[in-house]
Amino acid sequence: MTLTETTYWVVGATFAVYILIAIRSRAGTTQEFYVAGKGIHPVANGMATAADWMSAASFISMAGLIGLSYNGYGGSVFLMGWTGGYVLLAMLIAPYLRKYGKFTVPEFIGDRYYSDTARVVAVICLIICSVTYVIGQMKGIGVAFSRFLETDYETGLFSGMVIVFFYAVLGGMKGITYTQIAQFCVLIFAYTVPAIFISLQLTGQPIPQLGLGSTLADGTYLLQKLDQTLLDLGFQEYTTSVRGSTLNMAAFTASLMIGTAGLPHVIIRFFTVPTVSAARTSAGWALVFIAILYTTAPAVAAMARLNIMQTLQPEPNQHLAIEERPEWFRNWERTGLLGIDDKNGDGHIQYSADPDTNELVMLDNDILVLANPEIAQLPHWVIALVAAGGLAAALSTAAGLLLAISSAISHDLLKRTFMPHISERQELMASRVAMAGAVLGAGYLGLNPPGFAAGTVALAFGLAASSLFPALFLGIFSKRVTREGAILGMLAGLGVTLAYVFQHKGIMFIPGTGFLGDMPPNWFLGIEPNAFGVVGALVNFTVTLAVTYMTAPPPAAVQQLVEEIRVPVSLEPR
Amino acid sequence: MQPEDLEALRRTYWRENRRWMLILGTVWFLVSLGCGVLWVEPLNDFQLGGFKLGFWFAQQGAIYVFIILIFVYARLMARLEQRLGLEEPGE
């Protein structure tokens, strides 16, 4: 069987499983559609949360970001940021919102801040972060199809849409939960198998996490060898190269952590478990399942980087002849992810940090994960598995985001704000229509990606950190915070973060409209736009508290609500 | 129970909860932004197998500690709820 045929079989089998699950888990009530009937076991929810959380970016791009763009240590911001947020979620947010016990995040903000305006502001924040995020997933689906299955981008995107449409519209949260569990199994298997093989080949150690700290065949430590090789080529040392400054690293990490704890599509997953204590343990299980990939990724990053450099330069001053380059190298050159330019015309590839003499002119981040199995000469089924894993990661995250968007529309905008008199059946119908609309909208944006899609990470995490997290946190931990404070705080945090990102990256990310340019010297305290969410969050906290103490305290019923969600059982005088 | 007893119960529960959050939150901060970012250079003078210690915290250690923190918190809260008679009915 050829590689493409094998890939069709493996991907086809996983898709058949997803459809089967969809048929078996149709939602019959709004409670099932929004929160899967609140009957999901905490470990199962942990697995679904892990798939929900780990996107195409985590699966395909993160190891490359760490290993190439951020040159090792600098990439730690993603590893700590995208896991540390779960501690905040487990202690500060999830248990109390589960006790609150309704369907969506804007619903809580609307009730706690006794205001339809607050609810609508929260819906807007939710839609902006979820839509920018979902565009990345749709692109991931199209790209994975076109690379592995040799279809064109549009066909790939369309196939992905049909699958998501099927299980998300039919099953809502219930269907999404069970498919996400299946998708987690596919993606984690697909990620770890090549990593285990590559670790075995380089260090003889089957566990990649340990392999990263082990010795190579020649007795030197892998990381030492990598540091030395990079220094020889004029790069910075792998284990110590800081991203920007220490302050920038800290701000970046903190922004991703706070953003994680404020992203609605993750928070609503904790509405599906039966109890408050299940919400806590479920966050722990989610992090266990996420950590399997997140501790493997740095090993993949370092090992694949070393592999590529040793292919190009087996011994010091001995360069790979262009004619002798391996098959996988030629394959990936065709996709444009790798590119060479023999500048000095000697027929060999010189790879170095100096842009004037470097002849490996294109080395895309994604290559580290995508080409990994081929570099390690693994069998076809492993390569096919990577394709299925990348698709599982993109589909599961897309479905979670689409549910967050559609429930905000059908529940918060229609039922709670504009059409409060519709019946449950009508609302269920409306939520299916909203879901269908969201799938079509996301597909359209995937086909015609707007300019701002490039800034996905900056925008989604920056907005969640600067607008939603402070409103949720203060809503639980303070009885005094008022609607005026929360609304102005959310708008201020949102405004500051957007303004900073736009002024450096261009208005709506259109190149050339950034009035301060994307220039490190103009960065506020040396903090890059992607790391600005934490500053936005501080602005939000300050504005919220300042306005709160200038306005009248919330009504007694709202203070009672806060008391109620703080304890796991309802305490009524008997 | 009388309303004032309930009020006292609420207050005890919330005070204990905040205390654990503060302690565990401090550990959370120290291993990630502390060991992984602020003190990474001095820590890198120590080796853990083939890892520089600061680098290990930033790329693996902090994540392991995060997992432990969540389960410890869940355990502590379950014990607190049991002690105060605030367990939820199992479903």
Interface residues (C-beta under 8 A of the other chain):
Chain A: G39 G72 Y73 S76 L79 M80 T83 G84 Y86 V87 A90 M91 L92 P95 Q209 L210 L212 G213 S214 T215 Y221 L222 L223 Q224 T239 T240 T246 M249 A250 T253 A254 M257 P274 T275 V276 S277 R280 T281 A283 G284 L287 V288 A291 Y294 T295 P298 E563 R566 V567 P568 V569 L571 P573 R574
Chain B: M1 Q2 P3 L6 L9 R10 Y13 W14 N17 M21 L24 G25 W28 S32 L33 G36 V37 L38 V40 E41 N44 L48 G49 G50 F51 K52 F55 W56 A58 Q59 Q60 A62 I63 Y64 F66 I67 L69 I70 F71 Y73 A74 M77 A78 E81 L86 E87 E88 P89 G90 E91
